[in-house]
Amino acid sequence: MVGSPIGVFYGFEVLGVFQSLGEIQKHKTESGQVIQPNAKPGDFKYADLNGDGVINAEDRTIIGDPTPKWSYGFTITGNFKGFDLLIFGQGVSGNDIYNALRRLDIPAANWTTEALDRWTGVGTSTTFPRLVDGDPNKNFSNPSSFHLSSGAYFRIKTLQLGYTLPKSMSGKVGMSQLRVYVSSLNLLTFSKYKGFDPEIGGASYGIDRGFYPQARSFMLGINVTI
């Protein structure tokens, strides 16, 4: 799309969740036409961007951008009396993730725990719609702002703490240097994303189809110099 970043998310803008039949009847065009006459309480209220009184493909717009505005990282190293420390952290901000964990082509597929807070009556939810067979209002099948989450995160990718024995001690066992260390990968992640891992990859940039999260690992090692 001319003038827009590559790979922007294009879909419907969700204005909220209908709480009653009265709210559905009030969602009208300037001429008084009810925009979503077939909606039920608990369904999404979509923005009629072109004002024709019908929610269709013509009402789609840019709803998000998978490309971070900022990518950053840092490395901290230090040494003190035989101890050494390495910290490597990195993160991004200003990007969106399209959460596509739910398999719409498999009706019996599990839901995430977010569905426990779905709309079940007036005032129960203003963000997660009702669950109903067939999805007549296309609450889940429409590409919409409902599926977008902030992709910002900060992650400590590497943390390593080591200790090098004094040469007077390592020399006694025939070594010029002996270092022991503990290390962790992906130790901590700070993010509001509710999927498995905000650092996603794949062929479709910014779309999370359930990529396996990066593992947190711990290691103990020894470096020996003869």
Phi and psi in degrees as a GROMACS rama.xvg file:
@    title "Ramachandran Plot"
@    xaxis  label "Phi"
@    yaxis  label "Psi"
@TYPE xy
-58.8123  129.474  VAL-2
85.5852  0.292989  GLY-3
-118.887  154.945  SER-4
-61.8713  154.757  PRO-5
-67.4661  135.719  ILE-6
79.5887  19.0107  GLY-7
-63.2175  153.377  VAL-8
-84.0518  131.66  PHE-9
-122.533  115.687  TYR-10
-168.83  -157.958  GLY-11
-94.9043  146.719  PHE-12
-94.4915  120.065  GLU-13
-87.5214  127.772  VAL-14
-97.5877  -8.474  LEU-15
146.587  -166.493  GLY-16
-118.561  127.902  VAL-17
-61.5487  128.269  PHE-18
-97.3871  -19.1167  GLN-19
-156.443  167.442  SER-20
-63.9542  -31.6428  LEU-21
-62.8854  -39.6263  GLY-22
-65.6991  -35.3415  GLU-23
-65.1881  -41.9226  ILE-24
-69.5943  -25.2868  GLN-25
-82.2635  -14.484  LYS-26
-81.6687  86.8425  HIS-27
-125.606  164.711  LYS-28
-79.8333  174.824  THR-29
-62.6507  -25.3422  GLU-30
-87.3984  -2.20897  SER-31
97.6481  7.29471  GLY-32
-81.7032  129.287  GLN-33
-68.4484  126.579  VAL-34
-78.8823  -38.8058  ILE-35
-125.239  70.4884  GLN-36
-66.1378  -22.4141  PRO-37
-93.6165  0.117498  ASN-38
-71.1014  158.253  ALA-39
-123.789  157.478  LYS-40
-53.7252  134.077  PRO-41
101.035  -9.2498  GLY-42
-88.2073  161.774  ASP-43
-71.7211  144.777  PHE-44
-99.0531  114.338  LYS-45
-97.734  149.894  TYR-46
-79.3967  126.583  ALA-47
-89.4911  84.6901  ASP-48
-69.755  -30.8846  LEU-49
-95.4711  -0.798247  ASN-50
68.9189  22.573  GLY-51
-92.6597  1.55091  ASP-52
83.1433  6.10455  GLY-53
-132.458  136.129  VAL-54
-91.2743  109.796  ILE-55
-146.519  -169.447  ASN-56
-59.1979  -22.7734  ALA-57
-71.7316  -10.4005  GLU-58
-96.8427  5.65153  ASP-59
-75.0818  152.325  ARG-60
-152.971  173.741  THR-61
-71.7789  122.191  ILE-62
-114.694  -7.33809  ILE-63
-177.066  170.577  GLY-64
-137.149  122.406  ASP-65
-77.787  -12.0182  PRO-66
-85.8426  123.322  THR-67
-63.5362  142.9  PRO-68
-76.4794  -29.3102  LYS-69
-135.656  133.049  TRP-70
-122.529  130.508  SER-71
-144.112  164.567  TYR-72
-169.182  165.318  GLY-73
-154.563  156.712  PHE-74
-129.591  129.289  THR-75
-118.799  128.606  ILE-76
-129.225  150.627  THR-77
-159.965  154.967  GLY-78
-136.466  139.887  ASN-79
-156.75  113.498  PHE-80
47.6835  51.6711  LYS-81
89.7018  -16.5832  GLY-82
-88.9404  145.238  PHE-83
-135.059  146.052  ASP-84
-132.428  137.565  LEU-85
-132.97  125.777  LEU-86
-128.464  123.45  ILE-87
-122.181  122.265  PHE-88
-128.31  150.39  GLY-89
-153.03  159.327  GLN-90
-168.539  179.685  GLY-91
-140.672  163.14  VAL-92
-152.903  158.484  SER-93
83.6797  13.3263  GLY-94
-117.496  162.742  ASN-95
-117.416  152.044  ASP-96
-119.881  132.855  ILE-97
-91.0989  111.291  TYR-98
-82.3553  104.462  ASN-99
-114.403  35.3826  ALA-100
-65.9877  -33.9667  LEU-101
-72.9682  122.345  ARG-102
-84.3916  97.9789  ARG-103
-69.2161  -19.7406  LEU-104
-83.6959  -3.58148  ASP-105
-123.765  93.3896  ILE-106
-56.8854  -29.5606  PRO-107
-89.0253  4.17919  ALA-108
-64.863  150.195  ALA-109
-67.062  151.444  ASN-110
-95.8552  159.379  TRP-111
-78.4567  168.317  THR-112
-65.6752  -14.2947  THR-113
-58.85  -29.669  GLU-114
-65.0466  -17.8103  ALA-115
-66.1361  -22.5947  LEU-116
-102.603  26.7426  ASP-117
-68.9979  169.207  ARG-118
-70.997  126.269  TRP-119
-130.14  1.3804  THR-120
170.803  171.58  GLY-121
-53.9356  124.69  VAL-122
83.1458  -1.08195  GLY-123
-76.4145  -30.3289  THR-124
-159.18  141.569  SER-125
-115.619  6.04899  THR-126
-127.906  -29.2856  THR-127
-114.788  121.54  PHE-128
-75.1197  175.991  PRO-129
-67.3378  160.446  ARG-130
-106.454  126.505  LEU-131
-150.343  143.771  VAL-132
-60.696  137.615  ASP-133
88.6796  -19.6931  GLY-134
49.0464  58.4349  ASP-135
-61.7109  -29.2399  PRO-136
-91.0125  2.46851  ASN-137
56.4755  41.5727  LYS-138
-61.3493  -35.4024  ASN-139
-107.464  -28.7853  PHE-140
-81.2129  -23.0225  SER-141
-72.5272  132.375  ASN-142
-69.3969  116.422  PRO-143
-145.95  173.217  SER-144
-64.6909  -16.4588  SER-145
-58.9568  -35.0333  PHE-146
-82.811  -5.94523  HIS-147
-92.6914  141.271  LEU-148
-136.172  156.772  SER-149
-63.6042  132.785  SER-150
-97.4624  7.93975  GLY-151
-66.1911  140.193  ALA-152
-159.008  160.489  TYR-153
-132.806  133.681  PHE-154
-134.271  132.774  ARG-155
-82.2382  102.062  ILE-156
-75.2344  -40.87  LYS-157
-139.395  131.694  THR-158
-134.479  122.02  LEU-159
-136.245  132.47  GLN-160
-125.23  125.413  LEU-161
-129.613  164.499  GLY-162
-141.14  126.981  TYR-163
-103.03  122.494  THR-164
-65.7676  146.749  LEU-165
-57.2159  146.044  PRO-166
-60.5678  -27.8056  LYS-167
-64.1313  -27.932  SER-168
-88.5458  -45.2242  MET-169
-67.1758  -30.654  SER-170
-65.2822  -27.0964  GLY-171
-67.0881  -21.6127  LYS-172
-109.224  19.334  VAL-173
77.8284  26.4381  GLY-174
-123.153  142.211  MET-175
-82.465  -23.6949  SER-176
-156.361  140.217  GLN-177
-137.248  120.196  LEU-178
-127.159  133.564  ARG-179
-115.527  149.302  VAL-180
-152.465  157.323  TYR-181
-120.98  143.866  VAL-182
-144.818  151.203  SER-183
-138.074  139.787  SER-184
-110.403  138.535  LEU-185
54.884  47.9083  ASN-186
-65.3499  -49.1027  LEU-187
-136.665  141.914  LEU-188
-130.899  128.139  THR-189
-109.838  114.313  PHE-190
-163.228  150.511  SER-191
-95.3684  -0.955378  LYS-192
-67.276  133.819  TYR-193
-95.6138  1.7389  LYS-194
-78.8774  -168.644  GLY-195
-73.2705  -38.1151  PHE-196
-157.365  121.711  ASP-197
-71.6149  -18.4934  PRO-198
-90.5589  73.3946  GLU-199
-94.8743  160.747  ILE-200
-130.034  -143.962  GLY-201
101.841  173.242  GLY-202
-72.2701  -30.636  ALA-203
-100.692  103.598  SER-204
-60.8828  125.086  TYR-205
83.8959  2.48221  GLY-206
-106.873  119.671  ILE-207
-94.7777  105.016  ASP-208
-101.52  21.5188  ARG-209
98.2442  34.1377  GLY-210
-60.845  139.017  PHE-211
-65.1313  130.382  TYR-212
-67.4759  151.309  PRO-213
-68.2052  135.114  GLN-214
-77.7143  145.593  ALA-215
-87.5269  127.538  ARG-216
-130.948  154.625  SER-217
-129.747  138.732  PHE-218
-136.215  148.799  MET-219
-123.164  128.589  LEU-220
-140.763  166.295  GLY-221
-134.301  131.024  ILE-222
-107.856  125.043  ASN-223
-122.296  130.374  VAL-224
-118.751  120.576  THR-225
